[in-house]
Amino acid sequence: MEKVGIGIIGCGNISGAYLKAMTTDFPILDIRGLADLNGELAQSRASEFGLQARSIEELLGDPDIQIIVNLTVPKAHVAVALQALDAGKHTYSEKPLGINFAEGKKLADAARAKNLRIGAAPDTFLGGGHQTARTLIDQGLIGLPVGGTATFMCPGHERWHPNPDFYYEVGGGPMLDMGPYYITDLVNLLGPVSQVAGFAITPRAERIITSEPRNGERIPVHVPTHVAGVMAFASGAVVQIGMSFDVAGHKHVPLEVYGTEGTLIVPDPNRFGGPVEYLKKGGQFEEQPLTSPYSDGNFRSIGVADMAYALRSNRPHRANGDLALHVLEVMEAFHTAAAEGRTIKITTTTERPAPLSVSLIDGRLAQ
């Protein structure tokens, strides 16, 4: 299949994982240049992967680039994506789609008006562990889905990230940073969300960086860092969620889905693989064989590859704009529910992405 030209804007921490997968796992992607406002950073990444550092203007003006992959910080996601659309490019952004629903909708409306595609991370729900869980639910293994739990709790990203400021700015916090993995996977498993209720607190007004090279520096906190809530799905299932940068440790698994006939433990949605465990009513948890590919590595950028194949095949792509906008509205709704003390009805909906049970490259089943 003819390759699709890719331009990457943003060469920060996450770009290494994208580039590794792009250059080794998905031959349809033809990376035609990297750009960053920090030219030295772009050059360093380009040298690391044997690619070319270029200016943003050059990437946007290159007729051989069809998709701009936007790996900038959250507050720049929509501005950069709108630039790409104005240049006639499809665009795929790191999560979240935008720092609030209003600007995410602006992007979605612009893409629709220009008849261009947008997509966004996370794409981990396309991994073999999550697609296997999807298959088991679709086959009725747990019966009628009735509920679940989604849990991410840690002491904060200032422990390891070299420049963690944006995690505590508007557009950051545990819900908008980690929530996309969990909520996107739950939409993949259960369908769209209809209502949200929640509480949110900010225990500390500043954080102390303990990573290098800024160890000891204090940074302000502008967003809630501990969020607890409930999602009611259109299907009828009700799922509890907890996202925190204020918890020293816990024993909850990342995702559980409960049904009338059994319970499913789903792998960490920040990973592509991991064990899928099933408990039949009255029985014990047993690990299930994985029935889908992309479970044995870090395939970050599979959403871009799926978009590329979708362009060539004229089909919908899975990590699409409708899905990302719906997830963004759900995440923002937790903060609104907490601030206003009420349940929030979700105005958007989305189709469950098509399952991915075979390789994008050769259509083979998982080994």
Salt bridges, closest charged atoms under 4 A:
GLU2 OE2 - ARG312 NH2 3.88
ASP30 OD2 - ARG32 NH1 3.08
GLU48 OE1 - ARG45 NH1 2.86
ASP62 OD2 - ARG32 NE 3.72
ASP62 OD2 - ARG54 NH1 2.88
ASP64 OD2 - ARG32 NH2 3.71
ASP86 OD1 - LYS114 NZ 3.41
ASP109 OD2 - LYS105 NZ 3.01
ASP109 OD1 - ARG112 NH1 3.26
ASP138 OD2 - ARG134 NE 2.88
ASP138 OD1 - ARG352 NH2 2.86
GLU158 OE2 - ARG207 NE 3.03
ASP165 OD1 - ARG214 NH1 2.50
GLU169 OE1 - LYS75 NZ 3.74
ASP177 OD1 - LYS95 NZ 2.67
ASP177 OD2 - HIS157 NE2 2.83
ASP185 OD2 - HIS130 ND1 2.62
GLU206 OE2 - ARG218 NH1 2.68
GLU217 OE2 - ARG214 NH2 2.70
ASP246 OD1 - ARG204 NH2 2.82
ASP246 OD1 - ARG207 NH1 3.08
GLU261 OE1 - LYS281 NZ 3.62
ASP306 OD1 - ARG315 NH2 2.83
ASP306 OD1 - ARG318 NH1 2.64
ASP322 OD1 - ARG112 NH2 3.70
GLU340 OE1 - ARG342 NE 2.55
ASP362 OD2 - ARG364 NE 3.66
